[in-house]
Amino acid sequence: MMIKLPQNAIRFINKHFNNLDAKEKAAIDKNISSAEDVFNMEKVNDILDVISDYLNYHGFDENDQITDYGREIEKIYDEIYYNAKDWTSPT
C-alpha cells in the first residue's frame, strides 16, 4: 500500500518525527519511533491521527490557545487531508 503525501508534509514529518523523545512518543500514542514509521502507515487517516496528536502535544500554550507553531502544524494536517492520495483506494 502506498500513500502519496504532499512534499511539504514529507519535509515536516522527516524533520519532526525522526527525533521524538519518550514523552512525545507517549503523547502521540502510536508505535512511532521515526519518520519512516509514519511513511509506512497504510491509511491516510492513521497519518492524520499522528499529526493531530503531535499538534495536541506541541501546538498549544499553557492556556490551551493555539500557537503560531500550532497553526503551522494545522496547515500540514490540512494539506495532507485535502491532497494525500491513498493509491489503493478506488477513485
C-alpha positions as CSV (number, residue, x, y, z in Angstrom):
1,M,0.0,0.0,0.0
2,M,1.4,3.4,-0.9
3,I,0.2,6.8,0.3
4,K,1.4,9.7,-1.7
5,L,1.9,12.7,0.6
6,P,2.4,16.3,-0.4
7,Q,6.1,17.4,-0.3
8,N,5.5,19.9,2.4
9,A,4.1,17.1,4.6
10,I,7.0,14.8,3.8
11,R,9.5,17.6,4.9
12,F,7.6,18.2,8.1
13,I,7.4,14.5,9.0
14,N,11.1,14.0,8.2
15,K,12.1,17.0,10.4
16,H,9.9,16.4,13.4
17,F,9.4,12.6,13.7
18,N,13.0,11.4,13.5
19,N,14.0,12.5,17.0
20,L,10.9,12.0,19.2
21,D,11.7,11.7,22.8
22,A,9.8,9.3,25.2
23,K,7.2,12.0,26.2
24,E,6.4,12.8,22.6
25,K,6.1,9.1,21.7
26,A,3.7,8.6,24.7
27,A,1.7,11.7,23.7
28,I,1.3,10.5,20.1
29,D,0.2,7.1,21.5
30,K,1.2,5.2,18.4
31,N,4.1,2.9,17.8
32,I,6.2,5.6,16.2
33,S,10.0,5.8,16.5
34,S,10.9,7.5,13.3
35,A,9.5,9.3,10.3
36,E,9.8,6.0,8.4
37,D,7.1,4.6,10.7
38,V,4.7,7.4,9.6
39,F,5.5,6.9,5.9
40,N,4.8,3.2,6.3
41,M,1.3,3.7,7.6
42,E,-1.3,2.1,5.4
43,K,-4.1,4.7,5.8
44,V,-4.2,8.5,5.4
45,N,-6.3,8.7,8.5
46,D,-3.6,7.0,10.5
47,I,-1.1,9.6,9.4
48,L,-3.7,12.4,10.2
49,D,-4.1,10.9,13.7
50,V,-0.4,11.1,14.3
51,I,-0.2,14.7,13.1
52,S,-3.2,15.6,15.3
53,D,-1.6,14.0,18.3
54,Y,1.6,15.9,17.6
55,L,-0.5,19.1,17.3
56,N,-2.1,18.5,20.6
57,Y,1.3,17.9,22.3
58,H,3.2,20.8,20.6
59,G,0.7,23.3,19.2
60,F,-0.9,24.9,22.3
61,D,0.3,27.2,25.0
62,E,-0.3,26.9,28.7
63,N,-3.7,28.5,28.3
64,D,-4.7,26.0,25.6
65,Q,-4.5,28.7,23.0
66,I,-3.1,27.6,19.6
67,T,0.4,28.9,19.0
68,D,2.0,30.0,15.7
69,Y,3.7,26.6,15.6
70,G,0.3,25.0,16.1
71,R,-1.0,26.9,13.1
72,E,1.9,25.5,11.1
73,I,1.0,22.0,12.2
74,E,-2.6,22.6,11.3
75,K,-1.6,23.7,7.8
76,I,0.3,20.4,7.3
77,Y,-2.7,18.5,8.6
78,D,-5.0,20.3,6.2
79,E,-2.6,19.8,3.3
80,I,-2.5,16.0,4.0
81,Y,-6.2,15.9,4.4
82,Y,-7.0,17.6,1.2
83,N,-4.2,16.3,-1.0
84,A,-2.9,13.0,0.1
85,K,-3.8,10.1,-2.1
86,D,-4.3,6.5,-1.0
87,W,-3.3,4.7,-4.1
88,T,-5.0,1.5,-3.1
89,S,-8.5,3.1,-2.7
90,P,-10.8,3.2,-5.6
91,T,-11.2,6.7,-7.1
